[in-house]
């Protein structure tokens, strides 16, 4: 489950695709590339998948690929480009899982811009009952972003409720849940954040989730009270990791 959620957070579960199609094959390869930290290769595969989906005249597949491309742009902090990709997606052509992924991507984009009020509005607009039958990994990724949004906006009760739903749809002993919990506690100013981040970091390194590990290092450096020497070390490790993944915007942020 943890592997699946992390892959979903990176790109998208291509549910409903015919894996005999060229676009779906390329999209699946891209998902694997990005999960292994090969962002440039993966994004190139997604660009080829987008062209293939348009050649196939399949609007549903095109929408899923665009969502994946936007997600990668969000992860690489190319936020204006991500926004432009999301605006091209045709919601009426998406299946139910992909429709939720669109909203999850919009919340993720707002969170990345630290516009937590905008992010929580999207979360509040979606009734839990309406997504009850969606893919569990997708729901975990969605609730993780909503927990972040509520915490960033200072709404502790809603953040904890969304965190609980993240755990309900994932493995509460896994790195993905620990990472979400740590971020929520940090944004709420809770002293438990450091302990949770260290647990998430250990699990992420063990599972070789390089992108999540680098983000954990960055976010640990933001915790109030972290000694300057330790903060400098965290940011150097973060910077090096992102540079090796070919993510200059992320590396630059770590270097500040």
C-alpha positions in Angstrom: 0.0 0.0 0.0 2.8 2.4 0.9 4.5 1.9 -2.5 1.2 2.5 -4.3 0.4 5.7 -2.4 3.8 7.1 -3.0 3.6 6.3 -6.7 0.2 8.0 -6.8 1.6 11.1 -5.0 4.2 11.2 -7.7 2.0 10.8 -10.7 -1.3 9.1 -11.0 -3.0 5.7 -10.9 -3.9 5.1 -14.5 -7.1 3.3 -13.6 -9.4 2.7 -16.5 -6.7 2.9 -19.2 -6.3 0.2 -21.8 -2.8 -1.0 -21.3 -2.7 -2.0 -24.9 -2.6 1.6 -26.0 0.7 3.5 -26.7 -0.3 6.3 -24.4 -0.9 4.1 -21.4 2.3 2.1 -21.9 4.3 5.3 -22.0 2.5 6.7 -19.0 3.1 3.6 -17.0 6.8 3.8 -17.9 6.9 7.4 -16.8 5.3 6.5 -13.5 8.1 4.0 -12.8 10.8 6.4 -13.9 9.6 9.2 -11.6 9.1 6.9 -8.7 12.8 6.0 -9.1 13.8 9.7 -9.0 14.3 10.0 -12.8 12.2 13.1 -13.3 13.6 14.3 -16.7 13.2 10.8 -18.2 9.7 10.4 -16.8 8.5 13.8 -17.9 9.8 13.1 -21.4 7.8 9.9 -21.4 4.7 11.8 -20.3 5.1 14.3 -23.1 5.2 11.4 -25.6 2.2 9.8 -23.8 0.3 13.1 -24.3 1.0 13.1 -28.0 0.0 9.5 -28.2 -3.3 10.1 -26.4 -4.2 12.9 -28.8 -3.4 10.7 -31.7 -5.7 8.1 -30.2 -8.4 10.8 -29.8 -8.9 9.6 -26.2 -9.9 12.5 -24.0 -9.9 10.5 -20.8 -6.4 9.3 -21.4 -5.3 12.8 -22.4 -6.7 14.1 -19.1 -4.9 11.6 -17.0 -1.6 12.3 -18.7 -2.1 16.0 -18.3 -2.8 15.5 -14.6 0.4 13.4 -14.3 2.4 16.2 -16.0 0.9 18.8 -13.7 1.7 16.7 -10.7 5.4 16.4 -11.8 5.5 20.2 -12.3 4.1 20.7 -8.8 6.7 18.4 -7.4 9.5 20.3 -9.2 8.1 23.6 -8.0 7.3 24.8 -11.6 4.0 26.0 -10.2 2.8 28.4 -13.0 3.4 25.7 -15.6 1.5 23.2 -13.4 -1.4 25.6 -13.2 -1.5 26.0 -17.0 -1.6 22.2 -17.4 -4.5 21.8 -15.0 -6.5 24.4 -16.9 -6.3 22.3 -20.1 -7.8 19.2 -18.5 -11.4 18.7 -19.5 -13.2 17.6 -16.3 -16.2 16.2 -18.2 -13.9 13.6 -19.9 -12.5 12.2 -16.6 -13.6 9.1 -14.8 -14.5 9.3 -11.1 -11.0 8.5 -9.8 -9.4 11.0 -12.2 -11.9 13.7 -11.3 -10.8 13.3 -7.7 -7.2 13.4 -8.8 -7.9 16.7 -10.5 -9.1 18.1 -7.2 -6.2 16.6 -5.3 -3.8 18.3 -7.8 -5.5 21.6 -7.3 -5.2 21.3 -3.5 -1.5 20.3 -3.9 -0.8 23.3 -6.1 -2.4 25.7 -3.6 -0.5 24.0 -0.8 2.8 24.4 -2.8 2.0 28.1 -3.1 1.3 28.2 0.6 -2.2 29.4 -0.2 -3.8 27.2 2.4 -7.1 29.1 2.5 -7.6 28.4 -1.2 -6.7 24.7 -0.7 -9.0 24.2 2.2 -11.9 25.6 0.2 -11.5 22.9 -2.3 -11.4 20.2 0.4 -14.5 21.6 2.1 -16.4 21.6 -1.3 -16.0 17.8 -1.6 -18.3 15.6 0.5 -16.6 12.6 2.0 -19.6 10.4 1.0 -19.2 11.3 -2.7 -15.7 9.8 -2.8 -16.2 6.8 -0.5 -15.9 4.3 -3.4 -12.8 5.9 -5.0 -9.5 4.1 -5.0 -8.0 3.9 -1.5 -4.5 5.0 -2.5 -6.0 8.0 -4.3 -8.1 8.9 -1.2 -5.1 8.7 1.0 -3.2 11.1 -1.2 -6.2 13.4 -1.4 -6.7 13.5 2.4 -3.0 14.0 2.9 -3.2 17.2 0.9 -6.3 18.3 2.7 -4.7 17.6 6.1 -1.9 19.9 5.0 -4.3 22.6 3.8 -6.3 22.6 7.1 -3.1 22.7 9.2 -1.6 25.5 7.1 -4.9 27.4 7.6 -4.7 26.8 11.3 -7.7 24.6 11.6 -6.5 21.8 13.9 -9.7 19.8 14.3 -10.2 19.5 10.5 -6.5 18.8 9.9 -6.6 15.9 12.4 -9.8 14.6 10.9 -8.2 14.6 7.4 -5.1 13.0 8.8 -7.3 10.2 10.3 -8.8 9.6 6.9 -5.3 9.5 5.4 -4.5 6.7 7.9 -7.8 5.0 7.2 -6.9 4.6 3.6 -3.2 3.8 4.0 -0.8 2.1 6.4 -0.5 4.1 9.6 2.9 2.4 10.2 4.1 3.5 6.8 6.3 6.4 5.8 3.6 8.2 3.8 1.4 8.6 6.8 4.3 9.5 9.1 5.3 12.2 6.6 1.8 13.6 6.4 1.5 13.6 10.2 4.8 15.3 10.6 3.9 18.1 8.2 0.5 18.6 9.9 2.2 18.9 13.3 4.8 21.3 12.0 2.3 23.6 10.4 0.3 23.5 13.7 3.4 24.3 15.7 3.3 21.0 17.6 6.5 19.7 19.2 5.8 16.2 18.0 6.8 17.1 14.4 10.5 16.4 14.8 10.0 12.9 16.1 7.5 12.1 13.3 9.8 13.5 10.6 12.7 11.4 11.9 10.5 8.3 11.7 9.3 9.2 8.2 12.8 9.8 7.1 14.0 6.5 8.3 11.2 4.7 6.5 11.7 6.7 3.4 15.4 6.0 3.2 14.8 2.3 3.8 12.3 2.2 0.9 14.5 4.3 -1.3 11.9 7.1 -1.8 14.5 9.8 -2.7 12.0 12.6 -3.4 10.1 12.1 -0.1 13.4 11.9 1.8 14.7 15.1 0.3 11.4 16.9 1.2 11.6 15.6 4.7 15.1 17.1 5.1 13.9 20.4 3.9 10.8 20.5 6.1 12.8 19.4 9.2 15.0 22.4 8.7 11.9 24.6 9.0 11.0 23.4 12.5 11.5 26.2 15.1 14.3 25.4 17.5 16.4 23.3 15.2 20.0 24.3 15.9 21.7 26.2 13.1 24.4 23.7 12.5 21.8 20.9 12.2 19.6 23.1 9.9 22.6 23.8 7.6 23.3 20.0 7.4 19.7 19.2 6.6 19.6 21.8 3.9 22.9 20.7 2.4 21.7 17.1 2.2 18.4 18.2 0.7 20.2 20.4 -1.9 22.5 17.5 -2.9 19.6 15.1 -3.2 17.5 17.3 -5.4 20.4 18.3 -7.6 21.1 14.6 -8.3 17.4 14.1 -9.1 17.6 17.0 -11.6 15.3 19.3 -9.7 17.0 22.7 -9.7 14.1 24.7 -8.2 13.9 22.3 -5.2 17.7 22.4 -4.8 17.7 26.2 -4.9 15.0 26.4 -2.2 17.1 24.1 0.0 20.1 26.3 -0.5 18.4 29.4 0.9 
